[in-house]
Amino acid sequence: MDDTPAVHAHLTGTVVHGAGRGRALGFPTANLAADPGSRIPPSAIYSGWVVRHSTGVVHRGTISIGSNPTFCDTADVHVEVYCHDTSDEFYGERVGVWFVARIRATVKFASPKDLVRAARQDVLRSEALLASDHGRRVLTGALGTPGKTLSR
């Protein structure tokens, strides 16, 4: 497992409606339409901080970038963020995602049940990464703009 992502450390965009599958699986996600011209990191599961531009609040997150291979319903790459500490809906909000580390590759699971089991482990790993020295350094960078606060 990588200790830091070999990608851009920051991605911004607007939260849009998705298929609603994450919510049905117990992991509601904010689906991000990345800003035009943005370089989206390679498909994988990541740990990161989510900064809500409208409020300055920062959330802990697990980020999925990929084509949702378990469901085989699209080849389009999606950026989906599961916020560990809120179930707020951010539709239409601009957010920034600060990547802390790559957790694992995006893979096709045999069933949605297997995907949920893996997602639970991803969130646990993400929490540990966010609490690490590296995770706190990334947070310090994310909070570099006055007015941002950490959600608890």
N, CA, C and O atoms as a GROMACS GRO file, in nm:
protein
  608
    1MET      N    1   0.084  -0.117   0.000
    1MET     CA    2   0.000   0.000   0.000
    1MET      C    3   0.089   0.123   0.000
    1MET      O    4   0.189   0.131   0.071
    2ASP      N    5   0.049   0.219  -0.082
    2ASP     CA    6   0.124   0.345  -0.087
    2ASP      C    7   0.100   0.423   0.041
    2ASP      O    8  -0.009   0.420   0.098
    3ASP      N    9   0.203   0.494   0.085
    3ASP     CA   10   0.193   0.579   0.203
    3ASP      C   11   0.143   0.717   0.165
    3ASP      O   12   0.084   0.786   0.248
    4THR      N   13   0.166   0.758   0.040
    4THR     CA   14   0.110   0.882  -0.012
    4THR      C   15   0.068   0.858  -0.156
    4THR      O   16   0.129   0.774  -0.224
    5PRO      N   17  -0.032   0.927  -0.203
    5PRO     CA   18  -0.073   0.903  -0.342
    5PRO      C   19   0.026   0.965  -0.439
    5PRO      O   20   0.080   1.072  -0.415
    6ALA      N   21   0.050   0.897  -0.548
    6ALA     CA   22   0.138   0.951  -0.652
    6ALA      C   23   0.052   1.028  -0.751
    6ALA      O   24   0.059   1.004  -0.871
    7VAL      N   25  -0.028   1.120  -0.700
    7VAL     CA   26  -0.122   1.198  -0.781
    7VAL      C   27  -0.125   1.340  -0.726
    7VAL      O   28  -0.060   1.371  -0.626
    8HIS      N   29  -0.200   1.425  -0.794
    8HIS     CA   30  -0.220   1.560  -0.741
    8HIS      C   31  -0.280   1.548  -0.601
    8HIS      O   32  -0.362   1.459  -0.576
    9ALA      N   33  -0.241   1.636  -0.513
    9ALA     CA   34  -0.287   1.629  -0.374
    9ALA      C   35  -0.424   1.691  -0.356
    9ALA      O   36  -0.482   1.680  -0.248
   10HIS      N   37  -0.478   1.756  -0.459
   10HIS     CA   38  -0.600   1.832  -0.440
   10HIS      C   39  -0.686   1.826  -0.566
   10HIS      O   40  -0.634   1.834  -0.677
   11LEU      N   41  -0.816   1.812  -0.548
   11LEU     CA   42  -0.912   1.808  -0.659
   11LEU      C   43  -1.032   1.889  -0.616
   11LEU      O   44  -1.079   1.875  -0.503
   12THR      N   45  -1.084   1.974  -0.704
   12THR     CA   46  -1.204   2.052  -0.672
   12THR      C   47  -1.313   2.025  -0.774
   12THR      O   48  -1.286   1.985  -0.888
   13GLY      N   49  -1.436   2.048  -0.731
   13GLY     CA   50  -1.549   2.030  -0.820
   13GLY      C   51  -1.680   2.057  -0.748
   13GLY      O   52  -1.681   2.108  -0.636
   14THR      N   53  -1.788   2.022  -0.814
   14THR     CA   54  -1.923   2.044  -0.762
   14THR      C   55  -1.989   1.910  -0.736
   14THR      O   56  -1.974   1.816  -0.814
   15VAL      N   57  -2.063   1.901  -0.626
   15VAL     CA   58  -2.133   1.777  -0.591
   15VAL      C   59  -2.260   1.767  -0.675
   15VAL      O   60  -2.341   1.859  -0.680
   16VAL      N   61  -2.275   1.651  -0.740
   16VAL     CA   62  -2.388   1.626  -0.829
   16VAL      C   63  -2.460   1.498  -0.785
   16VAL      O   64  -2.409   1.421  -0.704
   17HIS      N   65  -2.579   1.477  -0.838
   17HIS     CA   66  -2.655   1.356  -0.807
   17HIS      C   67  -2.591   1.236  -0.876
   17HIS      O   68  -2.547   1.246  -0.991
   18GLY      N   69  -2.586   1.125  -0.805
   18GLY     CA   70  -2.538   1.000  -0.862
   18GLY      C   71  -2.653   0.902  -0.873
   18GLY      O   72  -2.770   0.942  -0.874
   19ALA      N   73  -2.621   0.776  -0.882
   19ALA     CA   74  -2.722   0.672  -0.897
   19ALA      C   75  -2.792   0.639  -0.765
   19ALA      O   76  -2.895   0.572  -0.765
   20GLY      N   77  -2.737   0.685  -0.652
   20GLY     CA   78  -2.798   0.656  -0.522
   20GLY      C   79  -2.759   0.519  -0.468
   20GLY      O   80  -2.811   0.475  -0.365
   21ARG      N   81  -2.668   0.452  -0.535
   21ARG     CA   82  -2.630   0.317  -0.494
   21ARG      C   83  -2.556   0.317  -0.361
   21ARG      O   84  -2.578   0.228  -0.278
   22GLY      N   85  -2.468   0.416  -0.338
   22GLY     CA   86  -2.392   0.423  -0.213
   22GLY      C   87  -2.484   0.432  -0.093
   22GLY      O   88  -2.463   0.363   0.007
   23ARG      N   89  -2.585   0.516  -0.102
   23ARG     CA   90  -2.681   0.531   0.008
   23ARG      C   91  -2.752   0.397   0.035
   23ARG      O   92  -2.770   0.358   0.150
   24ALA      N   93  -2.791   0.328  -0.071
   24ALA     CA   94  -2.859   0.199  -0.056
   24ALA      C   95  -2.768   0.096   0.010
   24ALA      O   96  -2.817   0.005   0.077
   25LEU      N   97  -2.637   0.108  -0.008
   25LEU     CA   98  -2.541   0.013   0.050
   25LEU      C   99  -2.496   0.054   0.190
   25LEU      O  100  -2.419  -0.017   0.254
   26GLY      N  101  -2.544   0.170   0.238
   26GLY     CA  102  -2.505   0.216   0.370
   26GLY      C  103  -2.386   0.310   0.370
   26GLY      O  104  -2.333   0.343   0.476
   27PHE      N  105  -2.343   0.354   0.252
   27PHE     CA  106  -2.230   0.446   0.237
   27PHE      C  107  -2.272   0.559   0.143
   27PHE      O  108  -2.229   0.563   0.028
   28PRO      N  109  -2.354   0.653   0.192
   28PRO     CA  110  -2.395   0.763   0.104
   28PRO      C  111  -2.274   0.844   0.060
   28PRO      O  112  -2.189   0.880   0.142
   29THR      N  113  -2.266   0.872  -0.068
   29THR     CA  114  -2.150   0.943  -0.120
   29THR      C  115  -2.189   1.076  -0.183
   29THR      O  116  -2.301   1.094  -0.231
   30ALA      N  117  -2.093   1.167  -0.181
   30ALA     CA  118  -2.104   1.291  -0.255
   30ALA      C  119  -2.033   1.265  -0.388
   30ALA      O  120  -1.912   1.239  -0.390
   31ASN      N  121  -2.106   1.272  -0.496
   31ASN     CA  122  -2.049   1.247  -0.629
   31ASN      C  123  -1.995   1.379  -0.683
   31ASN      O  124  -2.068   1.478  -0.691
   32LEU      N  125  -1.869   1.379  -0.718
   32LEU     CA  126  -1.801   1.502  -0.756
   32LEU      C  127  -1.786   1.513  -0.907
   32LEU      O  128  -1.730   1.424  -0.972
   33ALA      N  129  -1.837   1.624  -0.963
   33ALA     CA  130  -1.809   1.659  -1.103
   33ALA      C  131  -1.687   1.748  -1.096
   33ALA      O  132  -1.697   1.866  -1.060
   34ALA      N  133  -1.572   1.693  -1.130
   34ALA     CA  134  -1.446   1.767  -1.120
   34ALA      C  135  -1.448   1.889  -1.211
   34ALA      O  136  -1.509   1.888  -1.318
   35ASP      N  137  -1.380   1.995  -1.166
   35ASP     CA  138  -1.370   2.116  -1.246
   35ASP      C  139  -1.309   2.083  -1.382
   35ASP      O  140  -1.223   1.996  -1.392
   36PRO      N  141  -1.355   2.151  -1.488
   36PRO     CA  142  -1.298   2.128  -1.622
   36PRO      C  143  -1.146   2.143  -1.620
   36PRO      O  144  -1.091   2.234  -1.558
   37GLY      N  145  -1.081   2.052  -1.689
   37GLY     CA  146  -0.935   2.056  -1.697
   37GLY      C  147  -0.864   1.992  -1.579
   37GLY      O  148  -0.742   1.983  -1.578
   38SER      N  149  -0.941   1.948  -1.480
   38SER     CA  150  -0.880   1.884  -1.363
   38SER      C  151  -0.818   1.752  -1.401
   38SER      O  152  -0.868   1.679  -1.487
   39ARG      N  153  -0.707   1.721  -1.336
   39ARG     CA  154  -0.646   1.589  -1.352
   39ARG      C  155  -0.696   1.501  -1.239
   39ARG      O  156  -0.659   1.519  -1.123
   40ILE      N  157  -0.779   1.407  -1.274
   40ILE     CA  158  -0.836   1.315  -1.176
   40ILE      C  159  -0.733   1.205  -1.150
   40ILE      O  160  -0.678   1.149  -1.244
   41PRO      N  161  -0.708   1.174  -1.022
   41PRO     CA  162  -0.612   1.067  -0.990
   41PRO      C  163  -0.655   0.934  -1.052
   41PRO      O  164  -0.771   0.917  -1.088
   42PRO      N  165  -0.563   0.840  -1.063
   42PRO     CA  166  -0.595   0.708  -1.118
   42PRO      C  167  -0.702   0.637  -1.034
   42PRO      O  168  -0.719   0.664  -0.916
   43SER      N  169  -0.774   0.547  -1.100
   43SER     CA  170  -0.878   0.470  -1.031
   43SER      C  171  -0.818   0.396  -0.912
   43SER      O  172  -0.719   0.325  -0.925
   44ALA      N  173  -0.881   0.415  -0.796
   44ALA     CA  174  -0.838   0.351  -0.672
   44ALA      C  175  -0.929   0.399  -0.560
   44ALA      O  176  -1.017   0.483  -0.582
   45ILE      N  177  -0.908   0.346  -0.442
   45ILE     CA  178  -0.974   0.392  -0.320
   45ILE      C  179  -0.870   0.470  -0.241
   45ILE      O  180  -0.758   0.423  -0.221
   46TYR      N  181  -0.909   0.591  -0.196
   46TYR     CA  182  -0.816   0.681  -0.128
   46TYR      C  183  -0.874   0.726   0.005
   46TYR      O  184  -0.994   0.717   0.030
   47SER      N  185  -0.786   0.774   0.089
   47SER     CA  186  -0.822   0.842   0.213
   47SER      C  187  -0.799   0.991   0.189
   47SER      O  188  -0.703   1.029   0.122
   48GLY      N  189  -0.886   1.075   0.245
   48GLY     CA  190  -0.863   1.218   0.225
   48GLY      C  191  -0.954   1.307   0.307
   48GLY      O  192  -1.044   1.260   0.377
   49TRP      N  193  -0.929   1.435   0.296
   49TRP     CA  194  -1.006   1.539   0.363
   49TRP      C  195  -1.096   1.606   0.261
   49TRP      O  196  -1.053   1.631   0.148
   50VAL      N  197  -1.220   1.635   0.299
   50VAL     CA  198  -1.317   1.700   0.211
   50VAL      C  199  -1.346   1.838   0.269
   50VAL      O  200  -1.394   1.849   0.382
   51VAL      N  201  -1.318   1.942   0.191
   51VAL     CA  202  -1.340   2.079   0.235
   51VAL      C  203  -1.462   2.135   0.162
   51VAL      O  204  -1.464   2.142   0.039
   52ARG      N  205  -1.563   2.174   0.240
   52ARG     CA  206  -1.683   2.235   0.181
   52ARG      C  207  -1.658   2.385   0.168
   52ARG      O  208  -1.645   2.456   0.268
   53HIS      N  209  -1.650   2.433   0.045
   53HIS     CA  210  -1.615   2.572   0.020
   53HIS      C  211  -1.717   2.669   0.078
   53HIS      O  212  -1.679   2.778   0.122
   54SER      N  213  -1.846   2.633   0.080
   54SER     CA  214  -1.949   2.727   0.127
   54SER      C  215  -1.942   2.751   0.277
   54SER      O  216  -1.976   2.860   0.324
   55THR      N  217  -1.899   2.650   0.352
   55THR     CA  218  -1.897   2.662   0.498
   55THR      C  219  -1.757   2.661   0.557
   55THR      O  220  -1.737   2.705   0.670
   56GLY      N  221  -1.660   2.611   0.481
   56GLY     CA  222  -1.524   2.598   0.533
   56GLY      C  223  -1.506   2.476   0.622
   56GLY      O  224  -1.398   2.455   0.677
   57VAL      N  225  -1.610   2.395   0.636
   57VAL     CA  226  -1.602   2.277   0.721
   57VAL      C  227  -1.525   2.167   0.648
   57VAL      O  228  -1.539   2.149   0.527
   58VAL      N  229  -1.442   2.095   0.724
   58VAL     CA  230  -1.362   1.986   0.669
   58VAL      C  231  -1.412   1.854   0.727
   58VAL      O  232  -1.432   1.841   0.847
   59HIS      N  233  -1.434   1.756   0.639
   59HIS     CA  234  -1.482   1.623   0.679
   59HIS      C  235  -1.376   1.518   0.648
   59HIS      O  236  -1.296   1.534   0.555
   60ARG      N  237  -1.376   1.410   0.725
   60ARG     CA  238  -1.292   1.294   0.698
   60ARG      C  239  -1.362   1.212   0.589
   60ARG      O  240  -1.483   1.193   0.591
   61GLY      N  241  -1.282   1.162   0.492
   61GLY     CA  242  -1.346   1.090   0.384
   61GLY      C  243  -1.269   0.973   0.328
   61GLY      O  244  -1.147   0.963   0.344
   62THR      N  245  -1.343   0.884   0.264
   62THR     CA  246  -1.288   0.777   0.184
   62THR      C  247  -1.338   0.802   0.043
   62THR      O  248  -1.459   0.818   0.021
   63ILE      N  249  -1.248   0.804  -0.053
   63ILE     CA  250  -1.279   0.845  -0.189
   63ILE      C  251  -1.263   0.727  -0.283
   63ILE      O  252  -1.162   0.657  -0.282
   64SER      N  253  -1.365   0.705  -0.364
   64SER     CA  254  -1.359   0.601  -0.468
   64SER      C  255  -1.352   0.671  -0.603
   64SER      O  256  -1.436   0.753  -0.637
   65ILE      N  257  -1.249   0.635  -0.679
   65ILE     CA  258  -1.237   0.685  -0.815
   65ILE      C  259  -1.235   0.562  -0.905
   65ILE      O  260  -1.149   0.475  -0.892
   66GLY      N  261  -1.332   0.557  -0.997
   66GLY     CA  262  -1.338   0.442  -1.086
   66GLY      C  263  -1.471   0.431  -1.156
   66GLY      O  264  -1.554   0.522  -1.150
   67SER      N  265  -1.491   0.319  -1.223
   67SER     CA  266  -1.609   0.298  -1.307
   67SER      C  267  -1.714   0.208  -1.243
   67SER      O  268  -1.802   0.157  -1.313
   68ASN      N  269  -1.706   0.186  -1.112
   68ASN     CA  270  -1.802   0.100  -1.041
   68ASN      C  271  -1.807  -0.040  -1.103
   68ASN      O  272  -1.914  -0.085  -1.145
   69PRO      N  273  -1.692  -0.110  -1.109
   69PRO     CA  274  -1.687  -0.238  -1.180
   69PRO      C  275  -1.775  -0.348  -1.123
   69PRO      O  276  -1.812  -0.440  -1.196
   70THR      N  277  -1.810  -0.342  -0.996
   70THR     CA  278  -1.896  -0.445  -0.937
   70THR      C  279  -2.033  -0.445  -1.004
   70THR      O  280  -2.097  -0.550  -1.014
   71PHE      N  281  -2.077  -0.328  -1.049
   71PHE     CA  282  -2.211  -0.316  -1.108
   71PHE      C  283  -2.208  -0.314  -1.260
   71PHE      O  284  -2.314  -0.325  -1.323
   72CYS      N  285  -2.092  -0.301  -1.321
   72CYS     CA  286  -2.074  -0.309  -1.467
   72CYS      C  287  -2.177  -0.229  -1.546
   72CYS      O  288  -2.223  -0.273  -1.651
   73ASP      N  289  -2.213  -0.110  -1.495
   73ASP     CA  290  -2.317  -0.036  -1.566
   73ASP      C  291  -2.264   0.084  -1.644
   73ASP      O  292  -2.341   0.154  -1.709
   74THR      N  293  -2.135   0.108  -1.637
   74THR     CA  294  -2.077   0.222  -1.710
   74THR      C  295  -1.926   0.208  -1.720
   74THR      O  296  -1.862   0.142  -1.638
   75ALA      N  297  -1.871   0.270  -1.820
   75ALA     CA  298  -1.725   0.275  -1.832
   75ALA      C  299  -1.675   0.412  -1.784
   75ALA      O  300  -1.555   0.435  -1.775
   76ASP      N  301  -1.770   0.503  -1.754
   76ASP     CA  302  -1.733   0.636  -1.708
   76ASP      C  303  -1.666   0.630  -1.571
   76ASP      O  304  -1.704   0.549  -1.486
   77VAL      N  305  -1.567   0.715  -1.553
   77VAL     CA  306  -1.498   0.723  -1.424
   77VAL      C  307  -1.573   0.821  -1.334
   77VAL      O  308  -1.604   0.933  -1.375
   78HIS      N  309  -1.602   0.778  -1.212
   78HIS     CA  310  -1.673   0.859  -1.114
   78HIS      C  311  -1.580   0.890  -0.997
   78HIS      O  312  -1.493   0.810  -0.962
   79VAL      N  313  -1.600   1.007  -0.937
   79VAL     CA  314  -1.532   1.043  -0.814
   79VAL      C  315  -1.641   1.050  -0.708
   79VAL      O  316  -1.729   1.136  -0.714
   80GLU      N  317  -1.636   0.958  -0.612
   80GLU     CA  318  -1.738   0.949  -0.508
   80GLU      C  319  -1.670   0.956  -0.372
   80GLU      O  320  -1.572   0.886  -0.346
   81VAL      N  321  -1.724   1.043  -0.285
   81VAL     CA  322  -1.664   1.065  -0.153
   81VAL      C  323  -1.764   1.024  -0.045
   81VAL      O  324  -1.875   1.075  -0.039
   82TYR      N  325  -1.721   0.931   0.040
   82TYR     CA  326  -1.800   0.895   0.158
   82TYR      C  327  -1.742   0.973   0.275
   82TYR      O  328  -1.627   0.954   0.313
   83CYS      N  329  -1.823   1.063   0.332
   83CYS     CA  330  -1.779   1.141   0.448
   83CYS      C  331  -1.810   1.061   0.574
   83CYS      O  332  -1.926   1.025   0.598
   84HIS      N  333  -1.710   1.035   0.654
   84HIS     CA  334  -1.724   0.951   0.773
   84HIS      C  335  -1.808   1.018   0.881
   84HIS      O  336  -1.869   0.949   0.963
   85ASP      N  337  -1.811   1.149   0.883
   85ASP     CA  338  -1.865   1.221   0.998
   85ASP      C  339  -1.989   1.304   0.970
   85ASP      O  340  -2.027   1.388   1.052
   86THR      N  341  -2.054   1.283   0.856
   86THR     CA  342  -2.178   1.354   0.828
   86THR      C  343  -2.258   1.277   0.723
   86THR      O  344  -2.202   1.206   0.641
   87SER      N  345  -2.388   1.293   0.727
   87SER     CA  346  -2.473   1.238   0.622
   87SER      C  347  -2.542   1.353   0.548
   87SER      O  348  -2.639   1.331   0.475
   88ASP      N  349  -2.490   1.475   0.567
   88ASP     CA  350  -2.544   1.592   0.495
   88ASP      C  351  -2.540   1.567   0.346
   88ASP      O  352  -2.454   1.496   0.294
   89GLU      N  353  -2.636   1.626   0.277
   89GLU     CA  354  -2.634   1.624   0.131
   89GLU      C  355  -2.571   1.755   0.085
   89GLU      O  356  -2.610   1.862   0.132
   90PHE      N  357  -2.476   1.747  -0.004
   90PHE     CA  358  -2.401   1.865  -0.050
   90PHE      C  359  -2.438   1.906  -0.192
   90PHE      O  360  -2.365   1.984  -0.253
   91TYR      N  361  -2.548   1.856  -0.246
   91TYR     CA  362  -2.580   1.881  -0.388
   91TYR      C  363  -2.563   2.028  -0.425
   91TYR      O  364  -2.616   2.117  -0.359
   92GLY      N  365  -2.489   2.049  -0.532
   92GLY     CA  366  -2.466   2.183  -0.583
   92GLY      C  367  -2.351   2.257  -0.517
   92GLY      O  368  -2.311   2.364  -0.564
   93GLU      N  369  -2.298   2.203  -0.408
   93GLU     CA  370  -2.187   2.270  -0.338
   93GLU      C  371  -2.054   2.242  -0.407
   93GLU      O  372  -2.033   2.137  -0.467
   94ARG      N  373  -1.965   2.340  -0.396
   94ARG     CA  374  -1.827   2.320  -0.440
   94ARG      C  375  -1.747   2.265  -0.323
   94ARG      O  376  -1.759   2.312  -0.210
   95VAL      N  377  -1.667   2.164  -0.354
   95VAL     CA  378  -1.583   2.103  -0.251
   95VAL      C  379  -1.441   2.084  -0.305
   95VAL      O  380  -1.418   2.079  -0.426
   96GLY      N  381  -1.349   2.072  -0.212
   96GLY     CA  382  -1.212   2.034  -0.245
   96GLY      C  383  -1.181   1.904  -0.175
   96GLY      O  384  -1.224   1.882  -0.061
   97VAL      N  385  -1.108   1.817  -0.241
   97VAL     CA  386  -1.067   1.690  -0.183
   97VAL      C  387  -0.915   1.690  -0.175
   97VAL      O  388  -0.847   1.708  -0.276
   98TRP      N  389  -0.863   1.671  -0.054
   98TRP     CA  390  -0.719   1.666  -0.030
   98TRP      C  391  -0.684   1.521  -0.002
   98TRP      O  392  -0.724   1.465   0.100
   99PHE      N  393  -0.609   1.459  -0.093
   99PHE     CA  394  -0.576   1.318  -0.083
   99PHE      C  395  -0.464   1.294   0.018
   99PHE      O  396  -0.362   1.362   0.016
  100VAL      N  397  -0.485   1.196   0.106
  100VAL     CA  398  -0.385   1.159   0.206
  100VAL      C  399  -0.307   1.037   0.159
  100VAL      O  400  -0.184   1.036   0.164
  101ALA      N  401  -0.377   0.934   0.114
  101ALA     CA  402  -0.308   0.811   0.071
  101ALA      C  403  -0.400   0.724  -0.013
  101ALA      O  404  -0.523   0.732  -0.004
  102ARG      N  405  -0.338   0.641  -0.094
  102ARG     CA  406  -0.409   0.540  -0.171
  102ARG      C  407  -0.427   0.420  -0.079
  102ARG      O  408  -0.331   0.376  -0.015
  103ILE      N  409  -0.548   0.368  -0.071
  103ILE     CA  410  -0.576   0.253   0.016
  103ILE      C  411  -0.562   0.122  -0.061
  103ILE      O  412  -0.497   0.028  -0.014
  104ARG      N  413  -0.622   0.116  -0.179
  104ARG     CA  414  -0.617  -0.007  -0.259
  104ARG      C  415  -0.665   0.021  -0.400
  104ARG      O  416  -0.714   0.130  -0.430
  105ALA      N  417  -0.649  -0.077  -0.486
  105ALA     CA  418  -0.699  -0.066  -0.623
  105ALA      C  419  -0.851  -0.079  -0.624
  105ALA      O  420  -0.911  -0.137  -0.533
  106THR      N  421  -0.913  -0.025  -0.728
  106THR     CA  422  -1.056  -0.045  -0.751
  106THR      C  423  -1.070  -0.182  -0.816
  106THR      O  424  -1.004  -0.212  -0.915
  107VAL      N  425  -1.156  -0.265  -0.759
  107VAL     CA  426  -1.173  -0.401  -0.811
  107VAL      C  427  -1.320  -0.436  -0.824
  107VAL      O  428  -1.407  -0.371  -0.765
  108LYS      N  429  -1.347  -0.539  -0.904
  108LYS     CA  430  -1.482  -0.591  -0.919
  108LYS      C  431  -1.504  -0.696  -0.811
  108LYS      O  432  -1.427  -0.792  -0.802
  109PHE      N  433  -1.607  -0.679  -0.730
  109PHE     CA  434  -1.640  -0.777  -0.626
  109PHE      C  435  -1.744  -0.874  -0.678
  109PHE      O  436  -1.819  -0.843  -0.770
  110ALA      N  437  -1.748  -0.993  -0.617
  110ALA     CA  438  -1.842  -1.096  -0.659
  110ALA      C  439  -1.987  -1.057  -0.630
  110ALA      O  440  -2.079  -1.102  -0.698
  111SER      N  441  -2.006  -0.973  -0.528
  111SER     CA  442  -2.141  -0.933  -0.491
  111SER      C  443  -2.138  -0.799  -0.419
  111SER      O  444  -2.034  -0.758  -0.369
  112PRO      N  445  -2.252  -0.730  -0.415
  112PRO     CA  446  -2.259  -0.606  -0.337
  112PRO      C  447  -2.224  -0.628  -0.189
  112PRO      O  448  -2.166  -0.540  -0.125
  113LYS      N  449  -2.258  -0.744  -0.136
  113LYS     CA  450  -2.225  -0.777   0.002
  113LYS      C  451  -2.074  -0.777   0.024
  113LYS      O  452  -2.025  -0.728   0.126
  114ASP      N  453  -1.999  -0.833  -0.070
  114ASP     CA  454  -1.852  -0.833  -0.062
  114ASP      C  455  -1.798  -0.691  -0.072
  114ASP      O  456  -1.701  -0.656  -0.004
  115LEU      N  457  -1.859  -0.610  -0.158
  115LEU     CA  458  -1.819  -0.469  -0.171
  115LEU      C  459  -1.840  -0.395  -0.039
  115LEU      O  460  -1.752  -0.320   0.002
  116VAL      N  461  -1.952  -0.415   0.027
  116VAL     CA  462  -1.980  -0.349   0.156
  116VAL      C  463  -1.878  -0.391   0.261
  116VAL      O  464  -1.830  -0.307   0.337
  117ARG      N  465  -1.843  -0.519   0.265
  117ARG     CA  466  -1.741  -0.566   0.360
  117ARG      C  467  -1.608  -0.495   0.336
  117ARG      O  468  -1.542  -0.450   0.430
  118ALA      N  469  -1.569  -0.485   0.209
  118ALA     CA  470  -1.443  -0.417   0.176
  118ALA      C  471  -1.452  -0.268   0.209
  118ALA      O  472  -1.355  -0.209   0.258
  119ALA      N  473  -1.567  -0.206   0.182
  119ALA     CA  474  -1.583  -0.063   0.210
  119ALA      C  475  -1.569  -0.035   0.360
  119ALA      O  476  -1.512   0.066   0.399
  120ARG      N  477  -1.621  -0.123   0.442
  120ARG     CA  478  -1.605  -0.106   0.588
  120ARG      C  479  -1.457  -0.107   0.626
  120ARG      O  480  -1.414  -0.026   0.708
  121GLN      N  481  -1.381  -0.197   0.568
  121GLN     CA  482  -1.237  -0.204   0.594
  121GLN      C  483  -1.166  -0.080   0.540
  121GLN      O  484  -1.073  -0.028   0.601
  122ASP      N  485  -1.210  -0.033   0.423
  122ASP     CA  486  -1.152   0.088   0.365
  122ASP      C  487  -1.169   0.207   0.458
  122ASP      O  488  -1.076   0.286   0.477
  123VAL      N  489  -1.287   0.220   0.516
  123VAL     CA  490  -1.314   0.333   0.606
  123VAL      C  491  -1.227   0.323   0.731
  123VAL      O  492  -1.174   0.424   0.777
  124LEU      N  493  -1.211   0.203   0.785
  124LEU     CA  494  -1.123   0.186   0.902
  124LEU      C  495  -0.980   0.225   0.868
  124LEU      O  496  -0.913   0.294   0.944
  125ARG      N  497  -0.933   0.179   0.753
  125ARG     CA  498  -0.796   0.214   0.709
  125ARG      C  499  -0.785   0.364   0.686
  125ARG      O  500  -0.685   0.425   0.723
  126SER      N  501  -0.886   0.422   0.624
  126SER     CA  502  -0.886   0.566   0.599
  126SER      C  503  -0.878   0.644   0.729
  126SER      O  504  -0.802   0.741   0.738
  127GLU      N  505  -0.955   0.604   0.829
  127GLU     CA  506  -0.951   0.673   0.960
  127GLU      C  507  -0.810   0.670   1.018
  127GLU      O  508  -0.762   0.770   1.071
  128ALA      N  509  -0.743   0.555   1.010
  128ALA     CA  510  -0.607   0.544   1.062
  128ALA      C  511  -0.512   0.635   0.984
  128ALA      O  512  -0.425   0.699   1.043
  129LEU      N  513  -0.527   0.641   0.854
  129LEU     CA  514  -0.441   0.726   0.771
  129LEU      C  515  -0.464   0.874   0.801
  129LEU      O  516  -0.369   0.951   0.808
  130LEU      N  517  -0.589   0.912   0.820
  130LEU     CA  518  -0.620   1.052   0.851
  130LEU      C  519  -0.563   1.093   0.986
  130LEU      O  520  -0.526   1.208   1.005
  131ALA      N  521  -0.557   0.998   1.080
  131ALA     CA  522  -0.504   1.026   1.214
  131ALA      C  523  -0.351   1.021   1.219
  131ALA      O  524  -0.291   1.059   1.319
  132SER      N  525  -0.289   0.975   1.111
  132SER     CA  526  -0.142   0.963   1.108
  132SER      C  527  -0.076   1.101   1.098
  132SER      O  528  -0.143   1.201   1.071
  133ASP      N  529   0.054   1.104   1.120
  133ASP     CA  530   0.130   1.229   1.105
  133ASP      C  531   0.112   1.286   0.965
  133ASP      O  532   0.088   1.406   0.948
  134HIS      N  533   0.122   1.199   0.864
  134HIS     CA  534   0.105   1.245   0.726
  134HIS      C  535  -0.037   1.302   0.706
  134HIS      O  536  -0.054   1.407   0.645
  135GLY      N  537  -0.138   1.232   0.757
  135GLY     CA  538  -0.276   1.278   0.744
  135GLY      C  539  -0.296   1.415   0.807
  135GLY      O  540  -0.365   1.500   0.752
  136ARG      N  541  -0.234   1.436   0.923
  136ARG     CA  542  -0.246   1.566   0.991
  136ARG      C  543  -0.172   1.676   0.913
  136ARG      O  544  -0.216   1.791   0.911
  137ARG      N  545  -0.060   1.640   0.849
  137ARG     CA  546   0.011   1.740   0.767
  137ARG      C  547  -0.074   1.781   0.646
  137ARG      O  548  -0.079   1.899   0.611
  138VAL      N  549  -0.141   1.686   0.585
  138VAL     CA  550  -0.229   1.718   0.473
  138VAL      C  551  -0.344   1.806   0.521
  138VAL      O  552  -0.382   1.902   0.454
  139LEU      N  553  -0.398   1.775   0.639
  139LEU     CA  554  -0.505   1.856   0.696
  139LEU      C  555  -0.457   1.999   0.719
  139LEU      O  556  -0.530   2.094   0.691
  140THR      N  557  -0.336   2.014   0.769
  140THR     CA  558  -0.281   2.148   0.790
  140THR      C  559  -0.279   2.225   0.658
  140THR      O  560  -0.310   2.344   0.656
  141GLY      N  561  -0.243   2.158   0.549
  141GLY     CA  562  -0.246   2.222   0.417
  141GLY      C  563  -0.387   2.259   0.375
  141GLY      O  564  -0.410   2.366   0.319
  142ALA      N  565  -0.482   2.168   0.401
  142ALA     CA  566  -0.622   2.194   0.366
  142ALA      C  567  -0.678   2.310   0.446
  142ALA      O  568  -0.761   2.386   0.396
  143LEU      N  569  -0.634   2.324   0.570
  143LEU     CA  570  -0.683   2.432   0.657
  143LEU      C  571  -0.605   2.561   0.638
  143LEU      O  572  -0.631   2.659   0.707
  144GLY      N  573  -0.510   2.562   0.543
  144GLY     CA  574  -0.427   2.680   0.520
  144GLY      C  575  -0.506   2.804   0.484
  144GLY      O  576  -0.457   2.915   0.499
  145THR      N  577  -0.629   2.785   0.435
  145THR     CA  578  -0.714   2.897   0.401
  145THR      C  579  -0.794   2.937   0.524
  145THR      O  580  -0.860   2.852   0.584
  146PRO      N  581  -0.789   3.066   0.565
  146PRO     CA  582  -0.863   3.109   0.684
  146PRO      C  583  -1.012   3.076   0.673
  146PRO      O  584  -1.070   3.081   0.565
  147GLY      N  585  -1.071   3.042   0.787
  147GLY     CA  586  -1.215   3.018   0.792
  147GLY      C  587  -1.253   2.872   0.788
  147GLY      O  588  -1.369   2.839   0.814
  148LYS      N  589  -1.162   2.783   0.755
  148LYS     CA  590  -1.196   2.642   0.750
  148LYS      C  591  -1.193   2.582   0.889
  148LYS      O  592  -1.106   2.616   0.970
  149THR      N  593  -1.287   2.493   0.918
  149THR     CA  594  -1.292   2.427   1.048
  149THR      C  595  -1.308   2.277   1.027
  149THR      O  596  -1.364   2.234   0.926
  150LEU      N  597  -1.261   2.200   1.120
  150LEU     CA  598  -1.270   2.055   1.113
  150LEU      C  599  -1.401   2.009   1.173
  150LEU      O  600  -1.434   2.045   1.286
  151SER      N  601  -1.477   1.928   1.098
  151SER     CA  602  -1.600   1.869   1.150
  151SER      C  603  -1.563   1.757   1.245
  151SER      O  604  -1.469   1.682   1.219
  152ARG      N  605  -1.635   1.745   1.353
  152ARG     CA  606  -1.607   1.638   1.450
  152ARG      C  607  -1.715   1.535   1.450
  152ARG      O  608  -1.708   1.438   1.526
   0.00000   0.00000   0.00000
